[in-house]
Amino acid sequence: MNRIADYLIVGGGIVGLTVAWELRNRFPAARILVLEKEAALGKHASGRNSGVLHSGIYYDSHTLKAKVCAEGARRMKAFATQYEIPCHHSGKVIVATAPEDLPVLTRLLHNAQANGIQAELRDVQGIQQLEPHAGVYQQGIYCPETAVIDSKAVISRLQALLTAANVEILFHAPVDSVDLPTSTVMTPVGTVGYGYLFNCAGAFADQVARHFGLGSDYLLLPFKGIYHTLRPQRSALLRANIYPVPNIKQPFLGVHLTRVADGTVYAGPTAIPALGRENYGILRGARWGESLQVGLAIAGMYAANQQNFRRLVHTELGKYQKKHFVAAVRKLMPALTADDLLPSSKVGIRPQLIHRREKRLEMDYVIEKTENSLHVLNAISPAFTSSLAFAPWLVEQALASSSPPPAPPGDNP
């Protein structure tokens, strides 16, 4: 079946859905279509994340992440209130666990001030007033604006709103090929002509971008996030969220403790190099050609050792052994033991963009464009938090730079 869309969005994750929602609110008569390769929404990153709405304290003020994170969190909280989605305004603490963490706390406080974020530096007693069982080396930061939302409920509500607003979501529709002269996308369930295309394909965004001659400097490397849960009898030890001070040279936040919207307490995630973009099991989801490409890229990163990549690999691979995972958790909460941590079926894949020539991890969102397409190549955390502010920014970028402008709503592309 052939279709025509004024605006075509590739990818039905949180970024794709919020872009579609923003377009519908701006252009009530436009033909908007979302391509989703799965049979349902939320099968990958958007439906597998912890639901933490980050405050934005981690990001330098000059970054795009900083520009959209705090405002995105505010909008997502308002969205939750409007549509009665579970959202707990629980706050979080970021704790130093070693002397070398203390200068990073200072940098995070500077970020908070520059980004207009509430943050309080507290001593051990002050942190333990909030989280009595937290392990703290001298100091930590309290972030009262952090919240936890039911991410699957957000996806479900957006799907319902878009469907009611006559936005079509086409399932089983990965991009097979693109004919650029005619602005047509081929999928297994038919072709779609478009006036303007937004590539929000998550872990496959780089592959979609290749059809447009873009993204040649980049490759998405998958990192696997494994979790454990606290035994129910011990879950009361955590009130809200305890995070470690992050390695600011890397885009991963480290193993942390989070009480999610349904009350379950998770420990994790890891950031272990994975064998594929959907490698959720030991071998499940691995494709050998893709695994070879990933392996060669990781080997190149390992050899270059930018951003202390070797240490990242060694540390994270060690967390496959429970004793090392437990050791990371016990830095945050010394009262926990190995018996308190139960295996969890929750597994996520973080598709982390690398710069192939420079052998480095990209720390911010990366956007590339053509005259009638925009490609989000690195929609990593805090993309869920940011999405309701990120989507308007993306639409503005498309409207400002497209030549000719996107097709008028309702007109043929």
N, C-alpha and C positions, 0 to 999 in steps of 0.2 A: 504494500500500500504506500502510495506517495503522498507526502504532506508538504505544506509550505508554512514557515514560521517567520514572523518579523524578528523575533528574538529566540534563538536556540541556545539552551544551556546543556552542556555535556556534563553529566554527573549529578546524582540526586542526593548528595551528602548535604551537610548543613550549609556550606557556602553556596552550592548550586540552588538550594531551596530558597535561601534568603535573597539571592540575586533575583530569582523568579518573583518573589514576593515584592521586592523593591520595584521591579519593572511593572508589575501589575498595578501597584499603587500609583505609579507615575503615568502609566499608559493604559487606562481602563479598556480601550478597544483593541489593543495590540494582540496579535496571535503569538502566544508564548508556549514553547514546548520544552520539556525536560527529557533528556535521554538518560535512562538508567540501565546499566548492563545486567543487574540482578533482577530477580522476580519480585523483590520487595525492597523498601528503603531501609537504611540503617544496618546493613549487613557488615559494614566495615567500620572505619574509624569513627564516624559520627554516632554510630550506635553502640560502640564498644568503649568509649571513654568514660572516665569516672564522673563526669558531670560537674567538676569543679569550675566555678566561674572565678577566674583569676582577677586580681586587683590591677595588675599591670606593673607591679613593683620591680619585676625582673628586667625591664626593657629600658635602654637608654632613650632619652627624650627625642633624639633625632630619628629613631626608627619608625617604620610604619606600624610595627606591632604596638609601640607606645601610643601612637596616634589613635588607634581604634580599640585597644583592649579595654580601658576603663569605661569608655562610653558604650562599647558593646555590652559590657557587664551590666551597666545601668539599664540599657534597653532590654536585655534579656530578663532581668528581674521584673521590669514592668510588664513584659510579655507574659511571664509566669503568673503575675497577679491578675492580669486581664483575662487569661484563659484557664485559671485555676489549676496550674501545673505545680506539682510539689517542688518547692524551692526553700531551702533552709539557709537563713542568713547567719551562718555559724562562725565565721571568721576563721583565721588560722594563725599558727605561730611558725616562724622560721627560726630554727635554733642552730647556734654554733655548736659544733661537736669537737673542735680542735682550735688551737691558737691561730692557725692560718685562716680561719673563717672570719675572724674579727674585722679585718680590713674590708672584706666583702660586705659585711653588714653595713659598714659606713657607705659603701657605694650604693647599696640597695636603698638606704635612707635618702641619699642624694637623688636617685631615680624617683622615689616617691614624691619628694618635694618638687622636682621638675615637672612631674606628670600630674600633680594635683591629687595625690592619693593619700588617704589616711594611713599612717604607719607610726607605731610607737616602739622606741627602743626600751627594752626592759631587762632588768637583771634576772638572776636565776629565780629569786622569790617571785618577781613579777610575772615571769612566764609560768611558773608552777601554780600561780593563782588561777590561771586559765586552764592549764593542762597539768594537773598535779603529778603525773607520772612521766612527764617529759624529761629527757636527758638534755642538759644544757651545760655548755662550757662558757661560763661567765655571763653571756648575753644572748638575747634573741630579739626578734621583731614580732610584734602583734599587728596583723592586718585585719582590721574589723570588717572591711568591705567584701572579703571573700565569702562566697556562698556555694552551695551545692544544689544542683538542679537535676531533675529526672530527664536525662538527655533523650531517651527514647520517646518520652511523652512530648517533648518539643518537636521531634521529627514527625510524630503522628499528627500533632496539631497543625503543623505547617502543611503536611500533605492534605489534610481535610480543608484547610483554608484555601489552598491553591486549587484544589479540585472544585470547590464551590465557586471560585472566581474564574472558572473556565480556563485554567492552565492545564494543559494536557501533560501527563507523565507517562512516557512510553517505556515499558519494561522490556527486559531481554534485548536491549538495544545498545550494545557496545558499538563504538565507531570502527567500522572495517576499513573505510577509505574515505577520502575527501576529493571532490573535483573542484579545484579552486576557481577555474574560469566561470563555472556556473553556480558557485556557492552552494554546493550540494554535498550532503553527508550520506554515505551508504551504511546501512545497518542490516543485521539479519532479518529485521521485520519491515524493511522498506527504506525508501530514500526520503530525505528531508531537505528541502531548499530553505535557505535562511537569508535574512537581511543582515543580521549581526549575530555572531556566535561568541558565547562565553564558555571557555574551557575550565571547568571546575571539577575535573576528573580525579582529583586526589592522587592516589598512588600511581595512577596511569596518566597523569597530566602531561608528563614529559613525552610519552608516546603519542598522545593526541597532538601535541604541539609540533611533533616531527612532520605531520601531514601538512603543516603550514610553513615548513622550512624554518621553524623556530626551535629554540631549546638545545641547539647543538653543543653548547658549552656545558650542559647540565645532564645529570643522571640522578634519578631517585633511588636511593639505597634504603631497603627496608630494615628496620630495627624492631625486634620483637619485645613486646611488653608482657611479662608474666607476673601474675599476682598470686598472693595467698590471702586467706581470710583469717580473722581472729576467731578462735572458738567463742561461741555465743556467751559462755560463762565468763569470758575475759574481755568482752567488747566494751564493758562499762569503764575500762581503764582509759579509753579515749573519749573525750567530749566532742571534738570537732575534727581538726586537721593539724598534723605536725609534719613539717617539711624540713629537710636539711638545708643548709646554705649551699646554693648550687655552685658548680664550677662555671664561672662566667665566660670561660673560653669555649664552652660547649653548649648546645641547645637542649640539653636534657636536665631535668630537675632533680634527679636522683630518687631512690626508693623513699616513699613517704607513707604516712598513715592517714587514711581518709575515711570518715563516716559518710557514706553515700545517702541518697535521698530515702532509701527504704530502711535505713538503720544498720545495714551491714557494714562492717569495718574491713577495709582492704589494706593490705600492705603491698606496695609495689609502685610503679612497674619497673622492670628491668629495661635495659636498652641494648639487647643482645643482637648483633648482626644476624639477620635471618636469611634463609635460602631463597626467599621469594616474596613478592608483594602481598601474597595471601597465604603465607606459610605459618598457619596458626598452630599446627601440630609439630611433632618432631620432623616428619617428612610431608605431612598433609599440606597440600597447597604449593609444594615446591615443584617447579618445572625446570628440567635439567638445563635447557638452554639459558633460561633466565638465571638459574643458580650459578652457571658458569660466568655469566656477565657480572653478576653481583660479586662473586668470588674474586674475579680479576680486579674489579674496582676497589674492593676492600684491600686487596694486596697492594695496590698502588697507593692508597691512602696510608696504609701501614708503613710502607717504605718511606713515604714523604714525611710522615709523622707531624703534619700540621695540626695545631690545636691539641697537641699531646694525644693524638689519636691512638697510639699504641697502648697507652695506659687505659684509655676508655675500653678498648677491646679486651685487654687482659682482665680488667675489673669486672666488666659485664659478663664475659664468658664464665668467670668464676661463680657467678650467681646461679648458674645451672645447678651447682651443688648447694643443697639447702643450708649447710653450715655457714657459707659465705653470705647467703641471702639473710639468714638470721642475724649474722654479725652486723649487717647494714641496718637492720630494723632495731637492734638493741642499742645502737648509738642514739636513736631517737626515743626509745622507751626501754631502759635497762631491765624493767621488771618482767619483760616478756621472755619466754623460753621457746625452744624449738617445738615443744608440744603444743604451744599456744597458736601456732601457725598451721592452718590446714590448707591442703591443695585447693586451688580454685580453677574452674573451667573458664574463667574470664581471661582472655588473651587478646591483645591488640597489636596492630602493626603500625608503627610510625614511619611513614615514607619521608625520609630526610634527604633533601636535595644537597648534592655535592657539585662543586665546580670541577669539572673533569681535568682541565689543564692546570689549574692552580692547586688541585688536590686538597681542597678545604671544604668544610661544612658551611653551608649558607645559614646564617643566623636569623635572617629576616625573611618576610614574604618576598617572593620574586615574581614580577609581572613582565610579560612580553606581549607585544601587540602587532597586528597588521591593520590595514585600513578598515577591515570589517570583522575583526576578531580580537579577543582579549584572553590571555592564558595565565591562569594562576598556578605557578609552577611549584610553590612551596607552601601549601596551605596546612601548616603544622600548628601545634599548640602555640598560642591560644586561639586558634581559628574558631572553635566552637564558642568560646567566650566572646570573641570579637565580631561574630558574624553579622549581627544586626546593625553594626556600624561599618564593618568592612564592606558589606554588600553595597550600600549607597556610595561609598568611595569608589568601588569598582565600576559602578554604573556611571558615575561622574567622569571617570577616566575614559570610558568608552565614548560617552557623548561628546567629550571635549576634543578628542583626537581623531575620531573616525573621519575619513575623507573618501567618498562623500559621507554625510551623516547617516546613522542607521535609518532604515526605511521608516517612513511615517506609519504609525500604527494602523494596521488594517490594509495597507497597500502591499502589492506583490513585491518581494525582494528582487 
